[in-house]
Amino acid sequence: LSDGTQATPTAQPIADEPAAVPDGLQIVWEAYSILSREYVLPEKIDPDLLAEAAVVGMLEALDDRYTSYISPSTFKIDQQGFQGNFGGIGAQVEASPDRRGVIITRPLPNTPAERAGIRAGDRILAVDGVDALGWSVLEAVNKIRGEKGTPVTLTVEHVGSLDPVDITIIRDTIDDPSVMVIDVPDTKYGRIRISQFTAQTSRELRQGVQKLIDNGAEGIILDLRGNPGGLLSATVDVASEFLTDGLVTYEVDSRGKKDEWKVKKGGNFPKIPMVTLVDNFSASGSEVLAGALQDQGRSVVIGTNTFGKGSVNLLRGLSNGGGVYLTIGHWFTPNGRLIEEVGVEPNVIVEFDAEALGANPQTNEGGDPQVEAAIKQLDFQIVN
C-alpha cells in the first residue's frame, strides 16, 4: 500500500519543554487539574491518554486532512514504498476530503487488491473492524500493511455504491515498477505510464522512452492517471528529462518563504512530441509534473481535473513515541497556480468512465477516449 506523500525527514521532537504553560494552552492544564482532583472515577484519569486526546482535538480543529496525530502504536517512518518494493495488498491511497476513511486511487496490476475487486475510487471505511473515520493516510497504510501471507479485512464502499462490504485480502510482497511501457497499436506513438514517483522512476523512464524511440516512436503519451505522487526529487528528475530550464515548482511555507525547484540540466528528451494524461486521481507529484509541463508549453494536458493535493507534509516525533504529521507548505506551478484543493485543469477535458466502457486504462484493452484524444493531439503537433 502506498500513500503518495513526499519523503519525510527523520522524525525528531518539535521543541524543548517550555518553562511555563503558554497563555493559549492554559485552559488545557486547568481542565486536567480539575479532572485529576474532582472527577468521580479517578482511576480513569490517565495523563497519557488525556494528553493524546487533547492533541487529537487540537489537530482536528485545523480542519486539514493532511495534519493528524500518529499514535505510538502506528508511528513508523516506512520508506519501503518509495523504493518500489513493499509488503501489503497492492493499492495506492489518498486522504478523503471528508475524512471518512481513505480513498483508493489505484489498485496495482496483478496484486491481491486488484484480484479482490478493489477499484479506483473505492473508500476504505474500516480495517479489521476498526473504524477508519478521521484516519490519516499514514495510519491507514500502517494498519493495512503486514507480514506476507497474513489476512486483512477491509470494509469497503465501492465507487458508485452506498452499501459497504467486507473484503478479506491475503497480504503479499508487492513489487511495483513505477514505469510501464505500453504500445499504442496502429500509431507511431508509445505510452509511458508512471504509477508513482520512486527513487528508480527517472531511470525507468529514460529506459522506457529510449526503447520507444529505438522502436520508431515519433511521439509519446505520458500517462499520469491514478498516480498519487511520491518523491518530489523524483518528480523533478522526470520533469527535467523533458524540459531545458526554468522552474518545475515552488513551495511557500508558513512564513511566506519561497523555495524553488528548478529544472536540472542534461535532459534526454527535450524535443520529442508529447501529450500528458491526467485524471481526478492524479495527485501530488503528478500534479506538479503536469503543471510544469503545461505552464512551460511543453505538453498539452488531456483528461479531467486533478485531485488537488499540493501540500508539503512532514512527520515530527513526539516524546511519547507518537508523532504529528502536518502540512508545512503548499506547492505552486511555475506560473503561480496553487495546486492544493484546486488541482490542475487540463487543456482538453475528456471524461473517461473505464468501468462503464469495460476498459482497462492500465493497458490498451477496451476503448480509452483519453488515449484517443492524445493520439489526435500528437497527429496535429507532428503535422504542424
Summary of the structure (lengths in Angstrom):
residues: 384
radius of gyration: 22.5
end to end distance: 43.4
largest distance: 81.5
contacts: 1269
relative contact order: 0.14
helix: 27%
strand: 28%
